[in-house]
Amino acid sequence: MNNDCLFCKISAGSIPSDKIYESETLFAINDINPQAPTHILIIPRAHHSSLLDIEQADHEIMGSVISVANNLAKERGLDKSGYRLVVNCGEGAGQSVFHIHYHMLGGRPLKWPPG
């Protein structure tokens, strides 16, 4: 845990949040500044600043993000309409919280290219 990290504090419960999914290794919350009707953040509990910090031992947890995203999509009907799963890596890519997290966006048509 990084004591200065917003997502570490949410994970530990020192900052309250309405978690919509929670396991030993991951949790999910609704984004406070949604960019789509459904905008969920899926966040590993272990602190890694970005994808560049992921090591072999982290692969199983990162893989479980896909399973969680699929389950959340089915619960919200996004398995029919589609959704996008995005991770920003670095400030130049739009990362603003330096704890790896995945944005799950859906509920409206999403354009390509995104940025």
SVG drawing of the C-alpha trace seen along z (x, -y; Angstrom):
<svg xmlns="http://www.w3.org/2000/svg" viewBox="-29 -14 37 30">
<polyline fill="none" stroke="black" stroke-width="0.4" points="0.0,0.0 1.1,-3.5 -0.1,-5.9 -0.3,-8.8 -2.4,-6.9 -6.1,-7.6 -6.9,-4.1 -4.8,-2.5 -6.8,-4.5 -10.1,-3.5 -9.0,0.1 -8.1,-0.1 -11.4,-1.7 -9.8,-4.9 -11.7,-6.8 -15.3,-5.7 -16.7,-4.5 -19.5,-2.4 -17.7,0.6 -19.8,2.4 -17.4,5.4 -14.9,6.6 -12.5,9.5 -9.2,10.2 -7.2,8.8 -9.6,6.4 -12.4,3.9 -14.6,1.8 -16.3,-1.5 -18.3,-3.9 -16.1,-6.7 -16.9,-10.0 -16.6,-11.8 -18.2,-9.4 -17.5,-9.7 -20.3,-7.3 -23.6,-6.2 -21.6,-3.2 -18.1,-4.2 -16.6,-1.7 -13.1,-1.6 -11.7,1.9 -8.7,1.5 -6.2,4.1 -5.6,3.7 -1.8,4.1 -0.2,0.8 1.5,0.5 1.9,-2.9 1.2,-1.8 1.4,1.2 5.1,0.6 5.4,1.9 3.6,5.2 5.7,8.3 5.2,12.0 3.8,12.6 1.0,10.0 -0.3,11.6 -3.0,13.7 -4.5,10.7 -4.3,8.6 -6.0,11.5 -8.8,11.6 -9.7,8.0 -11.1,9.4 -13.3,11.8 -14.6,9.1 -15.3,6.7 -17.3,9.4 -19.3,10.2 -20.0,6.5 -20.9,6.1 -23.4,8.9 -25.0,7.5 -25.5,4.2 -26.6,5.5 -23.4,4.3 -22.7,7.8 -25.4,7.1 -24.5,3.5 -20.8,3.6 -18.2,2.0 -14.7,0.7 -12.0,1.6 -9.2,-1.0 -6.0,-1.4 -4.0,-4.6 -0.3,-4.2 1.5,-7.4 0.6,-11.1 0.8,-11.5 -1.8,-8.8 -4.2,-10.5 -3.3,-8.7 -4.1,-11.0 -4.1,-8.6 -0.9,-6.6 -2.2,-3.3 -3.1,-1.0 -6.8,-0.9 -9.0,0.1 -11.9,-2.1 -14.9,-0.1 -17.1,-2.3 -20.5,-1.5 -24.1,-2.4 -23.7,-4.5 -22.0,-4.2 -18.3,-4.6 -16.3,-6.2 -13.0,-5.1 -10.3,-6.4 -11.0,-7.3 -8.5,-10.2"/>
</svg>
